[in-house]
Amino acid sequence: MRAYSAGSRKKSRQLAIANISKSRFMAVANHDLRQPLHALGLLVEQLRGRVSAVERRQLVERMDAAVTAMDELFDALLDISKLDLGVLVPNISEFSIAEVLKRIDSTFSGAADKKGIALRIVPSSCSDPILLERILLNLVSNAVRYTSRGGVVVGCRRHGGLLCIEVWDSGAGIPDDQRQNIFAEFCQLAASETDHHAGLGLGLAIVDRLCRLLEHPIELKSMVGKGSCFAVAVPVATAPARTVEVPDAREPRLDAFKGKLIVVIDDDAMVLGSTGGLLRSWGCRVVTAGSGDAALAGLAEHDCAPDLIISDYHLSDGETGMEAIAHLRAALNTSIPAFLISGDTDAEPLRAARVARYHLLHKPVRPMALRNMLRRYLRGHDVADASC
């Protein structure tokens, strides 16, 4: 009886801690989501008024910044969710670290001009290039955010069979008693003088989980008032690196989409209308529908099979996007390229999509990400990867 009581008390304490963590998460996430939403509401109202072309451009840029802030928050939450659910499986390969660092440089080129970010390139390394890039994006983003003077340097050093990728900054530094805490969720040190909104504090928690997943040791050196260095150790390839396809950040040519017939399936009318409108603005012919049957009926007006199907994972009446796609393929007797979109971060859709070899994008989907997916699928490229 005592053992049972002790076990019950331990379980109750664990549940209480989990509930406190969940409440803290909801409070922080609620605050951070409300900020850009508040700004968006005000900006939309300004846009409704009489504004000049210059003012309209400025308002659109501010709206884009607010949407980007929400996107970054959702991306961080999705990364944490995937890592906690254990659905990320590393795809270890040989690749050129130069390719990864060039994209880091491109992402932070504006900050690099202002803060003197330098990248030193070495030939090759062994890791999952997509997950390693996520680690470095979070580290460099953090370094730029918390550095108000001096600069940020990203470089590489060889140590035996390891390549140490180091991110140095000249920020405030991290006190000794905070060095373990900074890898926990929601931990935020004081923001820099130029960035008063530091977000949820999930960046280093994601870095820590990804490093453990990839078995890449991460080391922190820091001195208060002088700055910090995060170093990730990656195995060096023994053979020349082969080319590995990674997400392309370049803007694809929209004329490549002209006349392509695309089916969009989603049971949310607002999402359906906005997605269809965007695709039409890119020159696509679009059939929008809330189910597989409705999509098939909409295709009756066309004399050919669609070039691509984009479907939400969860549809009405228990239908899944995979079932809707299978229905269309069977009815038209052809293997139509298709990918999924979902606002659900539970393990079930992630695992089901992986098993069925469907690429799954999570809402909110950036227009650039959607354009890149169209470009790859319409060119017949296989875009399946371990990050789905």
C-alpha positions in Angstrom: 0.0 0.0 0.0 2.9 2.4 0.8 4.6 1.6 -2.5 1.3 2.3 -4.3 0.9 5.6 -2.4 4.4 6.7 -3.2 4.0 5.8 -6.8 0.7 7.7 -7.0 2.3 10.7 -5.3 5.2 10.6 -7.8 2.8 10.3 -10.8 0.7 13.2 -9.4 3.8 15.4 -9.1 4.8 14.6 -12.7 1.3 15.4 -13.9 1.3 18.7 -11.9 4.7 19.6 -13.4 3.4 18.7 -16.9 0.3 20.9 -16.4 2.4 23.8 -15.2 4.6 23.5 -18.2 1.6 23.3 -20.5 0.0 26.3 -18.9 3.3 28.2 -19.2 3.5 27.2 -22.8 0.0 28.3 -23.6 0.5 31.7 -21.9 3.8 32.4 -23.8 2.5 31.1 -27.1 -0.8 33.1 -26.7 1.2 36.3 -26.1 3.6 35.7 -29.0 0.8 34.9 -31.4 -1.4 37.9 -30.3 1.4 40.4 -31.0 1.7 39.9 -34.8 -2.1 39.3 -35.1 -2.8 42.6 -33.3 -0.4 44.3 -35.7 -2.0 42.7 -38.7 -5.5 43.9 -37.7 -4.3 47.5 -37.5 -2.4 47.3 -40.8 -5.4 45.8 -42.6 -7.6 48.7 -41.4 -5.0 51.2 -42.6 -4.9 49.4 -46.0 -8.7 49.9 -46.3 -8.3 53.7 -46.1 -7.0 56.0 -48.8 -3.3 55.4 -49.1 -0.8 56.3 -51.7 1.2 53.7 -53.6 4.2 54.3 -51.4 2.2 53.9 -48.2 0.5 50.8 -49.6 3.9 49.2 -50.3 5.1 50.0 -46.8 1.9 48.6 -45.2 2.3 45.3 -47.3 5.9 45.0 -46.1 4.8 45.4 -42.5 2.1 42.9 -42.9 4.6 40.5 -44.5 6.9 41.0 -41.4 4.0 40.2 -39.1 3.1 37.0 -41.0 6.8 36.0 -41.0 6.9 36.4 -37.2 3.9 34.0 -36.9 5.5 31.6 -39.4 8.7 31.4 -37.4 6.7 30.7 -34.2 4.7 28.0 -35.9 7.8 26.5 -37.4 9.5 26.3 -34.0 6.4 24.7 -32.4 6.3 22.2 -35.2 9.9 21.3 -34.8 9.5 20.7 -31.1 6.3 18.6 -31.8 8.1 16.4 -34.3 11.1 15.9 -32.1 9.0 15.1 -29.0 6.8 12.7 -31.1 9.9 10.9 -32.4 8.8 11.1 -36.1 12.0 12.7 -37.4 14.3 10.1 -38.8 17.8 11.3 -39.8 18.9 10.7 -43.4 22.7 10.6 -43.0 24.6 11.3 -46.2 27.8 12.9 -47.5 27.5 16.5 -48.7 29.4 19.7 -49.1 29.1 21.9 -46.0 29.7 24.9 -48.4 26.2 24.4 -49.8 24.6 24.6 -46.3 26.7 27.6 -45.3 25.9 29.5 -48.5 22.2 29.2 -47.7 22.9 30.3 -44.1 24.7 33.3 -45.6 21.8 34.0 -48.0 19.2 33.8 -45.1 21.2 36.3 -43.0 22.7 38.4 -45.7 21.0 41.5 -44.5 22.3 41.0 -40.9 25.7 40.0 -42.3 26.2 43.3 -44.0 25.4 45.1 -40.7 27.2 42.8 -38.3 30.1 41.4 -40.2 29.1 37.7 -40.4 31.9 35.7 -42.0 31.6 32.1 -43.3 34.7 29.8 -43.8 34.1 26.8 -46.0 35.6 23.3 -45.9 35.0 20.5 -48.4 32.6 17.9 -46.9 31.0 16.4 -43.9 28.6 13.5 -42.9 25.2 14.3 -41.4 21.7 15.0 -42.4 22.1 18.2 -44.4 18.5 19.4 -43.9 18.5 18.8 -40.1 22.0 20.2 -39.7 20.9 23.3 -41.6 18.0 23.7 -39.1 20.6 23.6 -36.2 22.7 26.3 -37.8 19.8 28.5 -38.7 18.7 28.5 -35.1 22.2 29.1 -33.8 22.9 32.0 -36.2 19.4 33.5 -35.7 20.0 33.5 -31.9 23.5 35.0 -32.3 22.3 37.8 -34.5 19.3 38.5 -32.2 21.3 38.8 -29.1 24.3 40.8 -30.5 23.8 44.5 -30.5 27.4 45.5 -31.4 30.5 43.9 -32.8 29.6 41.0 -35.1 28.8 37.3 -35.6 31.2 34.9 -37.3 30.3 31.4 -38.6 33.3 29.2 -39.3 34.7 25.7 -39.4 37.7 23.9 -37.8 38.9 20.4 -38.2 39.6 18.3 -35.2 40.8 14.8 -36.2 37.9 13.1 -37.9 35.4 15.8 -36.9 34.4 19.1 -38.4 33.5 21.7 -35.7 31.1 24.2 -37.1 31.3 27.2 -34.8 29.0 30.2 -34.3 30.7 33.1 -32.5 29.0 36.3 -31.3 30.1 39.4 -29.4 26.9 39.6 -27.4 26.4 39.9 -23.7 27.5 36.3 -23.0 25.8 33.7 -20.8 26.3 33.4 -17.1 27.6 30.1 -15.7 24.4 29.4 -13.8 22.3 29.8 -17.0 24.3 27.6 -19.4 22.2 24.4 -18.9 18.9 26.3 -18.7 19.3 27.9 -22.1 18.6 24.6 -23.8 15.2 24.2 -22.1 12.0 25.3 -23.7 10.8 28.9 -23.1 14.2 30.0 -21.7 14.9 33.6 -22.7 17.8 35.7 -21.5 17.5 39.5 -21.8 16.9 40.5 -25.4 19.5 42.7 -27.2 19.1 46.5 -27.2 17.8 46.3 -30.8 15.4 43.3 -30.4 13.0 43.6 -27.6 10.8 40.7 -28.7 12.8 37.5 -28.4 10.0 35.0 -29.1 9.2 31.8 -27.3 12.8 30.8 -26.6 12.5 27.5 -28.4 15.5 27.9 -30.7 18.2 26.3 -28.5 15.7 23.6 -27.3 15.4 22.6 -30.9 19.1 22.7 -31.4 19.7 20.5 -28.3 17.1 17.9 -29.5 18.4 17.8 -33.1 22.0 17.4 -31.9 21.0 14.5 -29.7 19.0 13.0 -32.6 22.0 13.2 -35.0 24.5 12.3 -32.2 26.4 15.6 -32.9 28.0 16.9 -29.7 27.4 20.6 -29.1 29.8 22.7 -26.9 29.2 26.1 -25.4 31.9 28.6 -24.5 30.9 32.0 -23.2 32.2 34.9 -21.2 29.8 37.5 -19.8 30.3 40.8 -21.5 32.5 39.3 -24.2 30.2 36.9 -26.2 29.6 33.2 -26.8 30.5 30.4 -29.1 28.4 27.3 -29.9 30.3 24.5 -31.7 28.6 21.5 -33.3 30.9 18.5 -34.1 30.1 16.7 -37.3 31.9 13.7 -38.8 34.1 14.5 -41.8 33.4 12.4 -45.0 36.2 10.1 -46.2 35.1 10.3 -49.8 34.2 13.3 -52.0 30.8 14.7 -51.2 28.0 13.8 -53.5 25.3 16.3 -54.5 22.3 16.2 -52.1 19.1 18.0 -53.1 18.0 20.4 -50.5 15.2 22.9 -50.4 15.8 25.6 -53.0 15.4 29.2 -51.7 15.4 30.7 -55.2 12.2 32.1 -56.7 11.1 29.7 -59.4 9.9 31.2 -62.6 6.1 31.5 -62.5 5.7 31.1 -66.3 6.6 27.4 -65.8 3.2 27.0 -64.1 1.2 28.6 -66.9 -1.7 26.4 -68.0 -1.0 23.6 -65.5 -4.1 22.0 -64.2 -4.0 21.7 -60.4 -6.6 20.1 -58.0 -6.9 21.6 -54.5 -8.9 19.7 -51.9 -9.7 21.2 -48.5 -12.8 21.4 -46.4 -12.1 24.9 -45.2 -13.7 27.4 -47.7 -11.3 30.2 -46.7 -8.2 28.1 -47.3 -9.7 26.7 -50.5 -10.5 30.1 -51.9 -7.1 31.7 -51.0 -5.1 28.8 -52.3 -7.0 28.6 -55.5 -6.7 32.4 -56.0 -2.9 32.3 -55.5 -2.4 29.5 -57.9 -4.6 31.3 -60.5 -2.4 34.4 -60.1 0.5 32.2 -61.0 -1.2 31.2 -64.3 -2.5 27.8 -63.2 -5.9 26.3 -64.1 -7.4 25.3 -60.8 -10.2 22.9 -59.6 -11.1 23.5 -56.0 -13.2 21.0 -54.0 -14.0 19.9 -50.4 -13.7 16.2 -51.1 -12.5 13.6 -53.5 -15.9 13.1 -55.1 -16.4 16.9 -55.6 -12.9 17.1 -57.1 -13.8 14.4 -59.6 -17.0 16.2 -60.5 -15.1 19.5 -61.0 -12.6 17.7 -63.3 -15.5 16.7 -65.6 -15.2 20.1 -67.3 -11.6 19.4 -68.3 -10.5 16.9 -71.0 -7.4 15.8 -69.3 -6.1 14.5 -66.0 -4.7 17.1 -63.6 -0.9 17.8 -63.4 -0.9 17.9 -59.6 -3.2 17.3 -56.6 -2.8 19.3 -53.4 -4.9 18.0 -50.5 -5.4 18.7 -46.9 -4.8 15.6 -44.7 -8.1 15.7 -42.7 -11.3 16.3 -44.8 -14.9 16.1 -43.9 -16.8 13.0 -43.0 -13.7 11.1 -41.9 -12.1 11.2 -45.4 -8.3 11.7 -45.6 -6.4 13.5 -48.2 -4.6 10.2 -49.1 -8.0 8.6 -49.7 -9.2 11.5 -51.9 -5.9 11.3 -54.0 -6.3 7.5 -54.3 -9.9 8.0 -55.4 -8.9 10.4 -58.2 -6.0 8.3 -59.4 -8.3 5.2 -59.6 -11.1 7.1 -61.4 -8.7 8.6 -63.9 -6.6 5.5 -64.2 -3.3 7.4 -63.9 -0.7 8.1 -61.2 -1.1 11.8 -60.6 1.6 13.6 -58.6 0.3 14.7 -55.3 1.3 16.1 -51.9 -0.5 16.8 -48.6 -1.0 19.9 -46.5 -2.1 19.8 -42.8 -2.6 22.0 -39.8 -2.4 18.9 -37.6 0.9 18.2 -35.8 -0.2 14.9 -34.2 2.0 11.8 -34.8 -0.7 10.0 -36.8 -0.8 12.2 -40.0 3.0 12.5 -39.9 3.6 8.8 -39.7 0.8 7.9 -42.2 2.2 10.3 -44.8 5.7 9.0 -44.3 4.6 5.3 -44.7 2.6 6.2 -47.9 5.6 8.3 -49.2 3.7 11.6 -49.4 5.4 14.8 -48.7 3.4 16.8 -46.0 3.7 20.5 -45.6 2.3 22.1 -42.4 0.1 25.1 -42.3 0.7 28.0 -42.5 2.6 27.3 -45.8 4.6 30.2 -47.1 4.0 31.1 -50.8 7.7 30.5 -51.6 7.5 27.0 -50.1 4.3 26.3 -52.2 6.0 27.6 -55.3 9.0 25.4 -54.7 6.8 22.3 -54.3 5.0 23.1 -57.5 8.2 23.6 -59.4 9.6 20.2 -58.2 6.5 18.2 -58.8 5.6 19.7 -62.1 9.2 18.9 -63.2 8.7 15.4 -62.1 11.3 15.5 -59.3 11.0 13.2 -56.3 10.8 15.4 -53.2 10.4 12.8 -50.5 12.8 13.4 -47.6 13.3 12.6 -44.0 11.8 15.9 -42.8 8.3 15.1 -43.9 
